[in-house]
Amino acid sequence: MIAKLLCAAWVAAVLGLAADQATLDRGQKEERTVCLPCHSLRLIHSQRLSRATWSKELDKMGGWGIKYTDREALLEFLVANYGDDKPAVPDGMSLDGTKKK
Protein backbone atom coordinates (compact mmCIF):
# COMPACT_ATOMS: atom_id res chain seq x y z
CA MET A 1 0.00 0.00 0.00
CA ILE A 2 2.76 2.43 0.93
CA ALA A 3 4.64 1.54 -2.26
CA LYS A 4 1.59 2.43 -4.34
CA LEU A 5 1.23 5.76 -2.57
CA LEU A 6 4.91 6.56 -3.06
CA CYS A 7 4.68 5.60 -6.73
CA ALA A 8 1.60 7.79 -7.19
CA ALA A 9 3.34 10.70 -5.45
CA TRP A 10 6.41 10.28 -7.67
CA VAL A 11 4.28 10.26 -10.85
CA ALA A 12 2.42 13.37 -9.71
CA ALA A 13 5.71 15.12 -8.96
CA VAL A 14 7.19 14.24 -12.35
CA LEU A 15 4.07 15.38 -14.17
CA GLY A 16 4.10 18.60 -12.21
CA LEU A 17 7.67 19.33 -13.33
CA ALA A 18 6.91 18.88 -17.02
CA ALA A 19 5.81 21.96 -18.91
CA ASP A 20 2.22 21.91 -20.08
CA GLN A 21 1.42 22.01 -23.79
CA ALA A 22 0.16 25.60 -23.70
CA THR A 23 3.50 26.73 -22.27
CA LEU A 24 5.40 24.78 -24.92
CA ASP A 25 3.23 26.30 -27.65
CA ARG A 26 3.94 29.81 -26.32
CA GLY A 27 7.64 28.94 -26.20
CA GLN A 28 7.65 27.78 -29.81
CA LYS A 29 5.93 31.01 -30.84
CA GLU A 30 8.56 32.97 -28.91
CA GLU A 31 11.29 31.00 -30.71
CA ARG A 32 9.85 32.04 -34.09
CA THR A 33 9.56 35.66 -32.96
CA VAL A 34 12.88 36.24 -31.22
CA CYS A 35 15.30 33.53 -32.38
CA LEU A 36 14.61 33.02 -36.08
CA PRO A 37 15.36 36.56 -37.23
CA CYS A 38 19.05 35.83 -36.53
CA HIS A 39 19.39 32.03 -36.24
CA SER A 40 18.41 29.07 -38.38
CA LEU A 41 16.25 26.32 -36.92
CA ARG A 42 19.12 23.95 -37.59
CA LEU A 43 21.43 25.94 -35.35
CA ILE A 44 18.90 26.12 -32.53
CA HIS A 45 17.57 22.58 -32.85
CA SER A 46 21.00 20.97 -33.07
CA GLN A 47 21.91 22.19 -29.57
CA ARG A 48 21.60 19.87 -26.59
CA LEU A 49 21.97 22.13 -23.58
CA SER A 50 21.06 21.91 -19.91
CA ARG A 51 18.41 24.20 -18.43
CA ALA A 52 21.14 26.35 -16.87
CA THR A 53 23.02 26.66 -20.17
CA TRP A 54 19.87 27.49 -22.16
CA SER A 55 19.08 30.12 -19.56
CA LYS A 56 22.59 31.60 -19.92
CA GLU A 57 22.12 31.69 -23.71
CA LEU A 58 18.84 33.55 -23.30
CA ASP A 59 20.50 35.97 -20.87
CA LYS A 60 23.30 36.52 -23.39
CA MET A 61 20.83 37.23 -26.19
CA GLY A 62 18.93 39.57 -23.87
CA GLY A 63 22.18 41.42 -23.24
CA TRP A 64 22.47 41.90 -27.00
CA GLY A 65 19.08 43.55 -27.13
CA ILE A 66 16.56 40.73 -27.60
CA LYS A 67 13.22 41.64 -26.01
CA TYR A 68 11.34 38.57 -24.78
CA THR A 69 7.61 38.57 -24.34
CA ASP A 70 7.62 35.11 -22.68
CA ARG A 71 11.17 34.14 -21.73
CA GLU A 72 10.11 31.41 -19.31
CA ALA A 73 7.95 29.70 -21.94
CA LEU A 74 10.84 29.86 -24.42
CA LEU A 75 13.16 28.32 -21.84
CA GLU A 76 10.65 25.53 -21.14
CA PHE A 77 10.27 24.88 -24.89
CA LEU A 78 14.03 24.72 -25.45
CA VAL A 79 14.67 22.44 -22.48
CA ALA A 80 11.74 20.15 -23.31
CA ASN A 81 12.79 19.74 -26.94
CA TYR A 82 16.53 20.42 -27.04
CA GLY A 83 17.73 19.67 -23.53
CA ASP A 84 20.91 17.77 -22.77
CA ASP A 85 18.83 14.64 -22.17
CA LYS A 86 17.60 14.54 -25.81
CA PRO A 87 19.26 12.46 -28.55
CA ALA A 88 21.65 14.14 -30.97
CA VAL A 89 20.33 15.53 -34.24
CA PRO A 90 20.72 13.07 -37.13
CA ASP A 91 22.98 13.98 -40.02
CA GLY A 92 21.29 15.27 -43.13
CA MET A 93 19.24 18.09 -41.64
CA SER A 94 18.61 21.11 -43.81
CA LEU A 95 19.06 24.71 -42.67
CA ASP A 96 15.38 24.94 -41.75
CA GLY A 97 15.59 21.88 -39.50
CA THR A 98 13.86 19.45 -41.85
CA LYS A 99 15.36 16.36 -43.43
CA LYS A 100 17.25 16.84 -46.67
CA LYS A 101 15.74 15.15 -49.67
GUVEX-612438 format. One record per atom (N, C-alpha, C, O, CB): x, y, z; residue in three letters; residue number from 1. Coordinates in nm, 4 decimals. Atoms other than C-alpha are relative to their C-alpha. Glycine has a CB too. Example, Ala and Ser with C-alpha at 12.3 -4.5 7.8 and 13.67 -1.06 7.14 Angstrom:
2
         px         py         pz   rest    nr
     0.0890    -0.1190     0.0000    ALA     1
     1.2300    -0.4500     0.7800    ALA     1
     0.0900     0.1200     0.0000    ALA     1
     0.1936     0.1181     0.0665    ALA     1
    -0.0992     0.0027     0.1246    ALA     1
    -0.0820    -0.1190    -0.0060    SER     2
     1.3670    -0.1060     0.7140    SER     2
    -0.0770     0.1090     0.0730    SER     2
    -0.0261     0.2198     0.0899    SER     2
     0.0414     0.0462    -0.1415    SER     2
This chain:
101
         px         py         pz   rest    nr
     0.0819    -0.1196     0.0000    MET     1
     0.0000     0.0000     0.0000    MET     1
     0.0862     0.1258     0.0000    MET     1
     0.0612     0.2191    -0.0763    MET     1
    -0.0931    -0.0001     0.1201    MET     1
    -0.0887    -0.1157    -0.0072    ILE     2
     0.2760     0.2433     0.0929    ILE     2
     0.0762     0.0156    -0.1315    ILE     2
     0.0982     0.1276    -0.1776    ILE     2
     0.0985    -0.0138     0.1185    ILE     2
    -0.0721    -0.0061     0.1275    ALA     3
     0.4644     0.1536    -0.2263    ALA     3
    -0.0870     0.0636    -0.1081    ALA     3
    -0.0376     0.1418    -0.1894    ALA     3
     0.0446    -0.1409    -0.0439    ALA     3
     0.0910    -0.0585     0.0985    LYS     4
     0.1586     0.2428    -0.4344    LYS     4
    -0.0145     0.1502     0.0215    LYS     4
    -0.0170     0.2274    -0.0744    LYS     4
    -0.1374    -0.0677     0.0071    LYS     4
     0.0110    -0.1424    -0.0299    LEU     5
     0.1234     0.5763    -0.2566    LEU     5
     0.1266     0.0757    -0.0397    LEU     5
     0.1196     0.1856    -0.0947    LEU     5
    -0.0286     0.0205     0.1483    LEU     5
    -0.1255    -0.0635     0.0379    LEU     6
     0.4910     0.6556    -0.3059    LEU     6
     0.0125     0.0090    -0.1517    LEU     6
     0.0580     0.1104    -0.2046    LEU     6
     0.1188    -0.0771     0.0586    LEU     6
    -0.0044     0.0003     0.1459    CYS     7
     0.4681     0.5600    -0.6725    CYS     7
    -0.0933     0.1079    -0.0564    CYS     7
    -0.0559     0.1808    -0.1483    CYS     7
    -0.0391    -0.1393    -0.0550    CYS     7
     0.0956    -0.1014     0.0450    ALA     8
     0.1600     0.7790    -0.7194    ALA     8
     0.0535     0.1404     0.0272    ALA     8
     0.0370     0.2298    -0.0558    ALA     8
    -0.1360    -0.0194     0.0696    ALA     8
    -0.0570    -0.1302    -0.0333    ALA     9
     0.3335     1.0695    -0.5452    ALA     9
     0.1142     0.0344    -0.0951    ALA     9
     0.1273     0.1492    -0.1375    ALA     9
     0.0495     0.0016     0.1455    ALA     9
    -0.1106    -0.0229     0.0934    TRP    10
     0.6408     1.0278    -0.7671    TRP    10
    -0.0535     0.0376    -0.1379    TRP    10
    -0.0032     0.1313    -0.1997    TRP    10
     0.0897    -0.1253    -0.0098    TRP    10
     0.0592    -0.0311     0.1312    VAL    11
     0.4280     1.0258    -1.0847    VAL    11
    -0.0583     0.1409     0.0003    VAL    11
    -0.0393     0.2159    -0.0955    VAL    11
    -0.1099    -0.1032    -0.0366    VAL    11
     0.0584    -0.1341    -0.0089    ALA    12
     0.2419     1.3368    -0.9708    ALA    12
     0.1099     0.1061     0.0010    ALA    12
     0.0951     0.2113    -0.0611    ALA    12
    -0.0878     0.0129     0.1265    ALA    12
    -0.1107    -0.0962    -0.0047    ALA    13
     0.5715     1.5122    -0.8956    ALA    13
     0.0641     0.0161    -0.1366    ALA    13
     0.0933     0.1280    -0.1787    ALA    13
     0.1052    -0.0440     0.1022    ALA    13
    -0.0610    -0.0054     0.1339    VAL    14
     0.7186     1.4236    -1.2354    VAL    14
    -0.0911     0.0745    -0.0960    VAL    14
    -0.0441     0.1583    -0.1730    VAL    14
     0.0289    -0.1425    -0.0535    VAL    14
     0.0935    -0.0686     0.0890    LEU    15
     0.4065     1.5383    -1.4172    LEU    15
    -0.0084     0.1483     0.0319    LEU    15
    -0.0288     0.2303    -0.0576    LEU    15
    -0.1381    -0.0629     0.0095    LEU    15
     0.0031    -0.1398    -0.0398    GLY    16
     0.4101     1.8604    -1.2210    GLY    16
     0.1221     0.0767    -0.0477    GLY    16
     0.1149     0.1979    -0.0682    GLY    16
    -0.0111     0.0105     0.1492    GLY    16
    -0.1219    -0.0650     0.0464    LEU    17
     0.7668     1.9329    -1.3333    LEU    17
    -0.0001     0.0233    -0.1502    LEU    17
     0.0659     0.1149    -0.1991    LEU    17
     0.1200    -0.0823     0.0382    LEU    17
     0.0032    -0.0136     0.1454    ALA    18
     0.6905     1.8881    -1.7016    ALA    18
    -0.0830     0.1218    -0.0393    ALA    18
    -0.1861     0.1511     0.0212    ALA    18
    -0.0569    -0.1277    -0.0657    ALA    18
     0.0732    -0.1167     0.0487    ALA    19
     0.5812     2.1960    -1.8914    ALA    19
    -0.1281    -0.0458    -0.0696    ALA    19
    -0.1296    -0.1476    -0.1387    ALA    19
     0.0880     0.0844    -0.0967    ALA    19
     0.1254     0.0349     0.0664    ASP    20
     0.2216     2.1913    -2.0082    ASP    20
     0.0067     0.0425    -0.1464    ASP    20
     0.0904     0.1241    -0.1849    ASP    20
    -0.1211     0.0667     0.0711    ASP    20
    -0.0028    -0.0233     0.1440    GLN    21
     0.1421     2.2007    -2.3791    GLN    21
    -0.0205     0.1469    -0.0355    GLN    21
     0.0412     0.1958    -0.1301    GLN    21
    -0.1057    -0.0840    -0.0677    GLN    21
     0.0222    -0.1422     0.0279    ALA    22
     0.0158     2.5601    -2.3702    ALA    22
     0.1293     0.0798     0.0179    ALA    22
     0.1582     0.1702    -0.0605    ALA    22
    -0.1103     0.0564     0.0921    ALA    22
    -0.1282    -0.0669    -0.0225    THR    23
     0.3504     2.6732    -2.2271    THR    23
     0.0965    -0.0311    -0.1134    THR    23
     0.1658     0.0580    -0.1626    THR    23
     0.0607    -0.0425     0.1351    THR    23
    -0.0885     0.0380     0.1098    LEU    24
     0.5402     2.4776    -2.4921    LEU    24
    -0.0401     0.0699    -0.1295    LEU    24
     0.0462     0.1118    -0.2067    LEU    24
    -0.0015    -0.1517    -0.0195    LEU    24
     0.0475    -0.0701     0.1196    ASP    25
     0.3234     2.6303    -2.7654    ASP    25
     0.0412     0.1473     0.0032    ASP    25
     0.0836     0.2026    -0.0983    ASP    25
    -0.1532    -0.0120    -0.0121    ASP    25
    -0.0426    -0.1401    -0.0137    ARG    26
     0.3944     2.9805    -2.6317    ARG    26
     0.1504     0.0120    -0.0215    ARG    26
     0.1982     0.1080    -0.0820    ARG    26
    -0.0385     0.0559     0.1392    ARG    26
    -0.1451    -0.0007     0.0175    GLY    27
     0.7639     2.8945    -2.6203    GLY    27
     0.0407    -0.0147    -0.1448    GLY    27
     0.1348     0.0504    -0.1904    GLY    27
     0.0624    -0.1100     0.0809    GLY    27
    -0.0306     0.0166     0.1429    GLN    28
     0.7647     2.7778    -2.9809    GLN    28
    -0.0303     0.1292    -0.0764    GLN    28
     0.0443     0.1675    -0.1665    GLN    28
    -0.0813    -0.1182    -0.0600    GLN    28
     0.0341    -0.1287     0.0623    LYS    29
     0.5926     3.1012    -3.0837    LYS    29
     0.1094     0.1031     0.0311    LYS    29
     0.1494     0.1803    -0.0561    LYS    29
    -0.1392     0.0508     0.0503    LYS    29
    -0.1070    -0.0924    -0.0391    GLU    30
     0.8558     3.2971    -2.8909    GLU    30
     0.1280    -0.0309    -0.0781    GLU    30
     0.2002     0.0606    -0.1177    GLU    30
     0.0267    -0.0088     0.1527    GLU    30
    -0.1171     0.0386     0.0798    GLU    31
     1.1286     3.0999    -3.0709    GLU    31
    -0.0095     0.0611    -0.1400    GLU    31
     0.0873     0.1188    -0.1895    GLU    31
     0.0118    -0.1549    -0.0093    GLU    31
     0.0184    -0.0558     0.1348    ARG    32
     0.9849     3.2042    -3.4087    ARG    32
     0.0174     0.1515     0.0006    ARG    32
     0.0739     0.2088    -0.0925    ARG    32
    -0.1392    -0.0366    -0.0551    ARG    32
    -0.0025    -0.1466    -0.0071    THR    33
     0.9562     3.5660    -3.2962    THR    33
     0.1385     0.0552     0.0306    THR    33
     0.1828     0.1500    -0.0342    THR    33
    -0.0973     0.0482     0.1050    THR    33
    -0.1246    -0.0612    -0.0454    VAL    34
     1.2884     3.6242    -3.1219    VAL    34
     0.1268    -0.0704    -0.0473    VAL    34
     0.2319    -0.0068    -0.0554    VAL    34
     0.0006     0.0050     0.1478    VAL    34
    -0.1214     0.0730     0.0379    CYS    35
     1.5301     3.3530    -3.2384    CYS    35
     0.0231    -0.0030    -0.1513    CYS    35
     0.1350     0.0171    -0.1984    CYS    35
    -0.0074    -0.1418     0.0525    CYS    35
    -0.0153     0.0227     0.1436    LEU    36
     1.4614     3.3019    -3.6082    LEU    36
     0.0427     0.1215    -0.0818    LEU    36
     0.0970     0.1032    -0.1907    LEU    36
    -0.1268    -0.0502    -0.0539    LEU    36
    -0.0533    -0.1113     0.0793    PRO    37
     1.5361     3.6558    -3.7234    PRO    37
     0.1525    -0.0046    -0.0163    PRO    37
     0.2058     0.0494    -0.1133    PRO    37
    -0.0394     0.1311     0.0641    PRO    37
    -0.1467     0.0050     0.0065    CYS    38
     1.9052     3.5826    -3.6527    CYS    38
     0.0561    -0.1410    -0.0162    CYS    38
     0.1666    -0.1576    -0.0679    CYS    38
     0.0578     0.0617     0.1240    CYS    38
    -0.0520     0.1371    -0.0019    HIS    39
     1.9391     3.2030    -3.6237    HIS    39
    -0.0868    -0.0932    -0.0828    HIS    39
    -0.2082    -0.0753    -0.0919    HIS    39
     0.0093    -0.0517     0.1433    HIS    39
     0.0755     0.1030     0.0713    SER    40
     1.8407     2.9067    -3.8384    SER    40
    -0.0564    -0.1000     0.1007    SER    40
    -0.0043    -0.1150     0.2112    SER    40
     0.0896    -0.0721    -0.1051    SER    40
     0.0531     0.1067    -0.0851    LEU    41
     1.6247     2.6324    -3.6925    LEU    41
     0.1061    -0.1074     0.0223    LEU    41
     0.1157    -0.1642     0.1311    LEU    41
    -0.1269    -0.0621    -0.0629    LEU    41
    -0.1033     0.1031    -0.0125    ARG    42
     1.9125     2.3947    -3.7595    ARG    42
     0.0970     0.0338     0.1123    ARG    42
     0.1338    -0.0531     0.1913    ARG    42
     0.0762    -0.0164    -0.1322    ARG    42
    -0.0929    -0.0408    -0.1052    LEU    43
     2.1433     2.5943    -3.5350    LEU    43
    -0.0630    -0.0188     0.1379    LEU    43
    -0.0008    -0.0742     0.2286    LEU    43
     0.0426     0.1466    -0.0197    LEU    43
     0.0682     0.0096    -0.1296    ILE    44
     1.8902     2.6119    -3.2530    ILE    44
    -0.0286    -0.1461     0.0349    ILE    44
     0.0010    -0.1912     0.1456    ILE    44
    -0.1316     0.0813    -0.0017    ILE    44
     0.0476     0.1358    -0.0263    HIS    45
     1.7575     2.2582    -3.2850    HIS    45
     0.1118    -0.1027     0.0088    HIS    45
     0.0888    -0.2145     0.0548    HIS    45
    -0.0962    -0.0413    -0.1068    HIS    45
    -0.1119     0.0941    -0.0113    SER    46
     2.1002     2.0966    -3.3073    SER    46
     0.0665     0.0073     0.1374    SER    46
     0.1489    -0.0780     0.1705    SER    46
     0.1035     0.0280    -0.1091    SER    46
    -0.0581    -0.0154    -0.1336    GLN    47
     2.1905     2.2188    -2.9569    GLN    47
    -0.0612    -0.1012     0.0961    GLN    47
    -0.1785    -0.1366     0.0837    GLN    47
    -0.0212     0.1436     0.0527    GLN    47
     0.0467     0.0856    -0.1088    ARG    48
     2.1599     1.9872    -2.6591    ARG    48
     0.0591     0.0567     0.1282    ARG    48
     0.1669     0.0166     0.1722    ARG    48
     0.0415    -0.1516    -0.0215    ARG    48
    -0.0510    -0.0749    -0.1141    LEU    49
     2.1969     2.2129    -2.3579    LEU    49
    -0.0831    -0.0254     0.1251    LEU    49
    -0.2016    -0.0575     0.1171    LEU    49
     0.0023     0.1487    -0.0316    LEU    49
     0.0706     0.0111    -0.1277    SER    50
     2.1062     2.1911    -1.9911    SER    50
    -0.0886     0.1224     0.0192    SER    50
    -0.0749     0.2219    -0.0520    SER    50
     0.1001    -0.0145     0.1183    SER    50
     0.0860    -0.1143    -0.0322    ARG    51
     1.8411     2.4198    -1.8432    ARG    51
     0.0852     0.1226     0.0339    ARG    51
     0.0575     0.2329    -0.0133    ARG    51
    -0.0944    -0.0344     0.1182    ARG    51
    -0.0851    -0.1117    -0.0407    ALA    52
     2.1141     2.6348    -1.6873    ALA    52
     0.0706     0.0617    -0.1205    ALA    52
     0.0828     0.1839    -0.1291    ALA    52
     0.1032    -0.0463     0.1036    ALA    52
    -0.0714    -0.0520     0.1169    THR    53
     2.3022     2.6661    -2.0166    THR    53
    -0.0953     0.0690    -0.0964    THR    53
    -0.0608     0.1728    -0.1527    THR    53
     0.0743    -0.1127    -0.0719    THR    53
     0.0991    -0.0695     0.0827    TRP    54
     1.9870     2.7486    -2.2162    TRP    54
    -0.0327     0.1355     0.0623    TRP    54
    -0.0442     0.2356    -0.0083    TRP    54
    -0.1292    -0.0855    -0.0156    TRP    54
     0.0315    -0.1254    -0.0672    SER    55
     1.9081     3.0122    -1.9555    SER    55
     0.1116     0.1026    -0.0204    SER    55
     0.0843     0.2205    -0.0431    SER    55
    -0.0232    -0.0242     0.1496    SER    55
    -0.1132    -0.0900     0.0240    LYS    56
     2.2585     3.1603    -1.9919    LYS    56
    -0.0020     0.0517    -0.1433    LYS    56
     0.0277     0.1687    -0.1674    LYS    56
     0.1334    -0.0716     0.0288    LYS    56
     0.0094    -0.0431     0.1401    GLU    57
     2.2122     3.1687    -2.3707    GLU    57
    -0.1079     0.1069    -0.0160    GLU    57
    -0.0880     0.2062    -0.0860    GLU    57
    -0.0303    -0.1206    -0.0922    GLU    57
     0.1069    -0.0997     0.0079    LEU    58
     1.8838     3.3546    -2.3295    LEU    58
     0.0427     0.1312     0.0658    LEU    58
     0.0116     0.2392     0.0155    LEU    58
    -0.1283    -0.0533     0.0665    LEU    58
    -0.0525    -0.1202    -0.0646    ASP    59
     2.0500     3.5966    -2.0871    ASP    59
     0.0972     0.0728    -0.0926    ASP    59
     0.0948     0.1955    -0.1029    ASP    59
     0.0697    -0.0361     0.1326    ASP    59
    -0.0972    -0.0596     0.0922    LYS    60
     2.3300     3.6519    -2.3391    LYS    60
    -0.0715     0.0727    -0.1131    LYS    60
    -0.0359     0.1854    -0.1475    LYS    60
     0.0941    -0.1078    -0.0572    LYS    60
     0.0740    -0.0633     0.1087    MET    61
     2.0834     3.7231    -2.6188    MET    61
    -0.0745     0.1247     0.0498    MET    61
    -0.0846     0.2247    -0.0213    MET    61
    -0.0991    -0.1001    -0.0623    MET    61
     0.0645    -0.1170    -0.0598    GLY    62
     1.8931     3.9572    -2.3871    GLY    62
     0.0978     0.1149     0.0163    GLY    62
     0.0612     0.2311    -0.0018    GLY    62
    -0.0605    -0.0358     0.1349    GLY    62
    -0.1031    -0.1017    -0.0122    GLY    63
     2.2178     4.1421    -2.3244    GLY    63
     0.0336     0.0658    -0.1335    GLY    63
     0.0843     0.1780    -0.1381    GLY    63
     0.1242    -0.0604     0.0596    GLY    63
    -0.0246    -0.0537     0.1341    TRP    64
     2.2470     4.1899    -2.7005    TRP    64
    -0.1232     0.0695    -0.0557    TRP    64
    -0.1256     0.1086    -0.1725    TRP    64
     0.0438    -0.1114    -0.0945    TRP    64
     0.1137    -0.0801     0.0405    GLY    65
     1.9078     4.3551    -2.7131    GLY    65
    -0.1288    -0.0744    -0.0311    GLY    65
    -0.2290    -0.0114    -0.0650    GLY    65
     0.0371     0.0761    -0.1156    GLY    65
     0.1230     0.0753     0.0263    ILE    66
     1.6560     4.0727    -2.7600    ILE    66
    -0.1026     0.0344     0.1082    ILE    66
    -0.0703     0.0353     0.2270    ILE    66
     0.0278    -0.1546    -0.0037    ILE    66
     0.1095    -0.0290    -0.0920    LYS    67
     1.3221     4.1639    -2.6007    LYS    67
    -0.0952    -0.1193    -0.0005    LYS    67
    -0.1629    -0.1451    -0.1001    LYS    67
    -0.0746     0.1324    -0.0397    LYS    67
     0.0878     0.1168    -0.0131    TYR    68
     1.1344     3.8568    -2.4785    TYR    68
    -0.1386     0.0438     0.0447    TYR    68
    -0.1523     0.1347     0.1266    TYR    68
     0.0589    -0.1023     0.1000    TYR    68
     0.1342    -0.0200    -0.0529    THR    69
     0.7606     3.8567    -2.4340    THR    69
    -0.0365    -0.1128     0.0958    THR    69
    -0.1222    -0.0956     0.1825    THR    69
    -0.1025     0.0087    -0.1142    THR    69
     0.0279     0.1152    -0.0863    ASP    70
     0.7621     3.5114    -2.2675    ASP    70
     0.1266    -0.0846     0.0123    ASP    70
     0.1331    -0.1962    -0.0392    ASP    70
    -0.1185    -0.0853    -0.0564    ASP    70
    -0.1292     0.0669    -0.0135    ARG    71
     1.1173     3.4138    -2.1733    ARG    71
    -0.0133    -0.1370     0.0659    ARG    71
     0.0493    -0.2334     0.0219    ARG    71
     0.0956     0.0867     0.0802    ARG    71
     0.0127     0.1273    -0.0719    GLU    72
     1.0109     3.1407    -1.9314    GLU    72
    -0.0610    -0.1087    -0.0892    GLU    72
    -0.0191    -0.2243    -0.0828    GLU    72
    -0.0860     0.0187     0.1262    GLU    72
     0.0583     0.0978     0.0919    ALA    73
     0.7946     2.9698    -2.1944    ALA    73
     0.1028    -0.0431    -0.1034    ALA    73
     0.1090    -0.1608    -0.1390    ALA    73
    -0.1244     0.0580    -0.0696    ALA    73
    -0.1056     0.0344     0.0951    LEU    74
     1.0840     2.9864    -2.4416    LEU    74
     0.0997    -0.0949     0.0641    LEU    74
     0.1407    -0.1931     0.0023    LEU    74
     0.0715     0.1265    -0.0502    LEU    74
    -0.0929     0.0875    -0.0710    LEU    75
     1.3155     2.8323    -2.1836    LEU    75
    -0.0592    -0.1393     0.0158    LEU    75
     0.0096    -0.2387    -0.0073    LEU    75
     0.0353     0.0586     0.1374    LEU    75
     0.0653     0.1311    -0.0144    GLU    76
     1.0646     2.5534    -2.1145    GLU    76
    -0.0026    -0.0754    -0.1326    GLU    76
     0.0232    -0.1957    -0.1366    GLU    76
    -0.1432     0.0171     0.0532    GLU    76
     0.0037     0.0611     0.1325    PHE    77
     1.0269     2.4881    -2.4885    PHE    77
     0.1375    -0.0544    -0.0387    PHE    77
     0.1488    -0.1677    -0.0855    PHE    77
    -0.0482     0.1018    -0.1046    PHE    77
    -0.1350     0.0421     0.0371    LEU    78
     1.4034     2.4723    -2.5447    LEU    78
     0.0460    -0.1199     0.0818    LEU    78
     0.1034    -0.2141     0.0272    LEU    78
     0.0980     0.1152     0.0176    LEU    78
    -0.0421     0.1110    -0.0861    VAL    79
     1.4671     2.2442    -2.2479    VAL    79
    -0.0789    -0.1272    -0.0332    VAL    79
    -0.0220    -0.2362    -0.0389    VAL    79
    -0.0188     0.0371     0.1491    VAL    79
     0.0838     0.1170     0.0284    ALA    80
     1.1741     2.0146    -2.3311    ALA    80
     0.0364    -0.0661    -0.1320    ALA    80
     0.0267    -0.1880    -0.1455    ALA    80
    -0.1463     0.0396    -0.0019    ALA    80
    -0.0263     0.0548     0.1332    ASN    81
     1.2786     1.9738    -2.6936    ASN    81
     0.1478    -0.0160    -0.0326    ASN    81
     0.1843    -0.1038    -0.1108    ASN    81
    -0.0628     0.0872    -0.1028    ASN    81
    -0.1417    -0.0012     0.0358    TYR    82
     1.6534     2.0421    -2.7036    TYR    82
     0.0893     0.0013     0.1229    TYR    82
     0.1975     0.0600     0.1225    TYR    82
     0.0311     0.1200    -0.0872    TYR    82
    -0.0776     0.0108    -0.1224    GLY    83
     1.7730     1.9671    -2.3532    GLY    83
     0.1129    -0.0995    -0.0151    GLY    83
     0.1191    -0.1737    -0.1131    GLY    83
    -0.0889    -0.0397     0.1156    GLY    83
    -0.1156     0.0891     0.0062    ASP    84
     2.0907     1.7773    -2.2770    ASP    84
    -0.0366    -0.1468     0.0195    ASP    84
     0.0500    -0.2337     0.0096    ASP    84
     0.1010     0.0406     0.1037    ASP    84
     0.0455     0.1381    -0.0129    ASP    85
     1.8826     1.4638    -2.2171    ASP    85
    -0.0626    -0.0522    -0.1300    ASP    85
    -0.1112    -0.1652    -0.1337    ASP    85
    -0.1006    -0.0110     0.1143    ASP    85
     0.0603     0.0383     0.1283    LYS    86
     1.7604     1.4536    -2.5806    LYS    86
     0.1071    -0.0587    -0.0912    LYS    86
     0.2244    -0.0232    -0.0798    LYS    86
    -0.0685     0.1220    -0.0680    LYS    86
    -0.0983     0.0587     0.0921    PRO    87
     1.9261     1.2458    -2.8553    PRO    87
     0.0555     0.1044    -0.0969    PRO    87
    -0.0084     0.2057    -0.1252    PRO    87
    -0.0633    -0.1154    -0.0787    PRO    87
    -0.0645    -0.0911     0.0954    ALA    88
     2.1654     1.4141    -3.0969    ALA    88
    -0.0803     0.0068    -0.1295    ALA    88
    -0.1543    -0.0853    -0.1639    ALA    88
     0.1449    -0.0453    -0.0294    ALA    88
     0.0682    -0.0209     0.1274    VAL    89
     2.0333     1.5525    -3.4238    VAL    89
     0.0636    -0.0904    -0.1052    VAL    89
     0.1861    -0.0970    -0.1152    VAL    89
     0.0068     0.1499    -0.0438    VAL    89
    -0.0577     0.0855     0.1050    PRO    90
     2.0723     1.3070    -3.7126    PRO    90
     0.0644     0.0834    -0.1095    PRO    90
     0.0252     0.1973    -0.1346    PRO    90
    -0.1075    -0.0910    -0.0605    PRO    90
    -0.0618    -0.0666     0.1152    ASP    91
     2.2984     1.3976    -4.0020    ASP    91
    -0.1035     0.0157    -0.1100    ASP    91
    -0.2025    -0.0574    -0.1152    ASP    91
     0.1232    -0.0798    -0.0517    ASP    91
     0.0899    -0.0175     0.1133    GLY    92
     2.1293     1.5267    -4.3125    GLY    92
    -0.1132     0.0956     0.0243    GLY    92
    -0.2128     0.0913    -0.0478    GLY    92
    -0.0556    -0.1293    -0.0389    GLY    92
     0.1035    -0.0991    -0.0241    MET    93
     1.9237     1.8090    -4.1640    MET    93
     0.0281     0.1225    -0.0853    MET    93
     0.1432     0.1623    -0.1030    MET    93
    -0.0074     0.0377     0.1499    MET    93
    -0.0141    -0.1208     0.0800    SER    94
     1.8612     2.1108    -4.3811    SER    94
     0.0091     0.1223     0.0921    SER    94
    -0.0048     0.1099     0.2138    SER    94
    -0.1187     0.0144    -0.0991    SER    94
    -0.0129    -0.1216    -0.0794    LEU    95
     1.9062     2.4707    -4.2674    LEU    95
    -0.1265     0.0354     0.0746    LEU    95
    -0.1206     0.1022     0.1779    LEU    95
     0.0394     0.1141    -0.0874    LEU    95
     0.1252    -0.0324    -0.0690    ASP    96
     1.5382     2.4944    -4.1746    ASP    96
    -0.0407    -0.1073     0.1001    ASP    96
    -0.1507    -0.1023     0.1553    ASP    96
    -0.1112     0.0197    -0.1008    ASP    96
     0.0271     0.1015    -0.1012    GLY    97
     1.5586     2.1885    -3.9496    GLY    97
    -0.0762    -0.1203    -0.0502    GLY    97
    -0.1112    -0.2078     0.0290    GLY    97
    -0.0749     0.0603     0.1107    GLY    97
     0.0692     0.1161     0.0557    THR    98
     1.3865     1.9449    -4.1849    THR    98
     0.1023    -0.0927    -0.0640    THR    98
     0.2175    -0.0548    -0.0854    THR    98
    -0.1079     0.0432    -0.1036    THR    98
    -0.0907     0.0948     0.0643    LYS    99
     1.5362     1.6359    -4.3434    LYS    99
     0.0287     0.0411    -0.1431    LYS    99
    -0.0598     0.0880    -0.2148    LYS    99
    -0.0584    -0.1409     0.0033    LYS    99
    -0.0353    -0.0255     0.1396    LYS   100
     1.7252     1.6843    -4.6667    LYS   100
    -0.0596    -0.1089    -0.0865    LYS   100
    -0.0747    -0.2235    -0.0442    LYS   100
     0.1538     0.0071    -0.0188    LYS   100
     0.0584     0.0980     0.0925    LYS   101
     1.5737     1.5153    -4.9671    LYS   101
     0.1088    -0.0664    -0.0794    LYS   101
     0.0805    -0.1523    -0.1630    LYS   101
    -0.1016     0.0658    -0.0943    LYS   101
